[in-house]
Structures are given as C-alpha cells and as structure tokens.
Amino acid sequence: MKTKIITLGTVGVLALGILVGSFYNLNPLKVIASTTTAAQDNREGTIVVNGMGEYEVKPDTAYINVGVTVEEKDAKAAQEKAKKLMNEVYASLEKLNIKKDDIKTINFFVEPIRDYNQQKAGSGNIPYPIVGYRVDNQVEIIIRNIDEVGKIIDTVAGKQNVTIGNIRFSLLNDKEAKAKAIEDAVSKAKFEADTTAKALGVKVTKIKMVNVNTNSGAHYPVYPMMNMAKTEMLSDQAAPTSISSGNVKINANVAIEFTLIQ
C-alpha cells in the first residue's frame, strides 16, 4: 500500500507538470523539476531559540518627587498655604537652574479631615464631623545634571511642609544602550541555535521569524522618604546629602526561528 501511495503521488506530480506546461506552453519537464524541488524544500525543519541580553551604563538623568502637604481648618486656607509653599519650592529650583518645563504635577488633591472619635448619639450612618482639610500637591522634577541631585535635595528639603521621595535614575536617550542589549541577545540566540543544530547533526540556514522586546527600566536606589521631621536635621548638616546613582541596566529578549537542513 505504501508503494502505491508513492506511485500515485509521483504520477500526480507528473500529471500536474504536464498539465501546467501544456496550458502555459512551457516545457513539462522543467515544471516537474520545479514542483519536485518545492516539495523537498517544504521538508525543512525549524528551531525556535530565545536570547536574553543586557547592557549596563551610567545614567545621565535623575527624577525626584517633591510634595507639599498642608492641613488647615478651612479648605481655601489650606489651598492658599500649599500654593505659597510650592511657589517657594519652584523659586528655589529656578535658582538651581531647573527649568519649569522639567517640573510637572503628578498628584493634587484636597480631602476633608474627620474626627473619628466623635459621632453624635443616634446619628446612624451620618459621617464623622469634619475638623479640617488636607491639601497635597506633588511634582516630579527632572534633574539633567545628576551631580546636582544631593544639592537640590538639601535645598528643597529645607522648606516647610515638604516631602521628598521616589528618587530614580535613567537615560534620557537609551537608543544606543538598547542596541547593545539587542546585539547581546541575538548573539546568545545564534549561539544556542548553532550549538543545538550541531548536536542534532544539521545546519542552520536562514531566519524565518524574529521577535524583539526591550526593557529600559530605571535604577531605583533605596532612600527613605524625607519629611518635615527630617528637614530640620538636613538644614543643620554641613555636608551635602550624598546620592549614588549606580548603573542603569537595559534588558533585551529575542525569539528567533531558524530553518534547519541536513
């Protein structure tokens, strides 16, 4: 039965070649040869390999979050005070050559402060009485000269009702670093494909598919949130705050499908 199937398949190829050749006025033998080659090519195997690459580089940009938090009995008074304090922060940053375009608001809210120890008898689900209002205004600052990070922190932290946190370092332009990480990932993937093919006794020929993903995550050194209690200590220090930027690591992951032949 197996021999018959092969014979019928061969006859089918011959018949197809003669039919196509006659219709297009071509040499049937050439058509048959081309059809047979295509059938052989379809028997090529494939292998999919993954490569993970990375590249470390010194950051050139820092980001810090600065917040002003104010509590007053009147909502409007709280907003006015928060506005005044944030304007002082802006003025201090301007003296340190921080442009307004490098400062953006990331959070602003006004919320009531309730006294949860007080509730009138028989009031049921009536909310606890409001005894004041809290205003929180947070901005993100881009520092393009990371050598100035400690100085900027000390200057801003000396202000009243100010909190500082979420210090992180990154690259303003990470294209070159991403390219290095991708090159590393591809090199590792090719090595894995060649090694596997050699072990199987086959050869890698061409690439059928490539998928690339990169991650340019920022570096987050661990620093505690600096608040009003901390500012008094900072203002009395003679030495500036020391900040270490570390390195930014760029990761790349590639998935490559190669064709294999004997």
Residue, then its C-alpha position, 0 to 999 in steps of 0.5 A: m500500500k505504501t508503494k502505491i501511495i508513492t506511485l500515485g503521488t509521483v504520477g500526480v506530480l507528473a500529471l500536474g507538470i504536464l498539465v501546467g506546461s501544456f496550458y502555459n506552453l512551457n516545457p513539462l519537464k522543467v515544471i516537474a523539476s520545479t514542483t519536485t524541488a518545492a516539495q523537498d524544500n517544504r521538508e525543512g525543519t525549524i528551531v525556535v531559540n530565545g536570547m536574553g541580553e543586557y547592557e549596563v551604563k551610567p545614567d545621565t538623568a535623575y527624577i525626584n518627587v517633591g510634595v507639599t502637604v498642608e492641613e488647615k481648618d478651612a479648605k481655601a486656607a489650606q489651598e492658599k498655604a500649599k500654593k505659597l509653599m510650592n511657589e517657594v519650592y519652584a523659586s528655589l529650583e529656578k535658582l538651581n537652574i531647573k527649568k519649569d518645563d522639567i517640573k510637572t504635577i503628578n498628584f493634587f488633591v484636597e480631602p476633608i479631615r474627620d474626627y473619628n472619635q466623635q459621632k453624635a448619639g443616634s446619628g446612624n450612618i451620618p459621617y464623622p464631623i469634619v475638623g479640617y482639610r488636607v491639601d497635597n500637591q506633588v511634582e516630579i522634577i527632572i534633574r539633567n545634571i545628576d551631580e546636582v541631585g544631593k544639592i537640590i535635595d538639601t535645598v528643597a528639603g529645607k522648606q516647610n511642609v515638604t516631602i521628598g521621595n521616589i528618587r530614580f535614575s535613567l537615560l534620557n536617550d537609551k537608543e544606543a544602550k538598547a542596541k547593545a542589549i539587542e546585539d547581546a541577545v541575538s548573539k546568545a540566540k545564534f549561539e544556542a541555535d548553532t550549538t543545538a543544530k550541531a548536536l542534532g547533526v544539521k545546519v542552520t540556514k536562514i531566519k524565518m521569524v524574529n521577535v524583539n522586546t526591550n526593557s529600559g527600566a530605571h535604577y531605583p536606589v533605596y532612600p527613605m522618604m524625607n519629611m518635615a521631621k527630617t528637614e530640620m536635621l538636613s538644614d543643620q548638616a554641613a555636608p551635602t546629602s550624598i546620592s549614588s546613582g549606580n548603573v542603569k541596566i537595559n534588558a533585551n529578549v529575542a525569539i528567533e526561528f531558524t530553518l534547519i537542513q541536513 
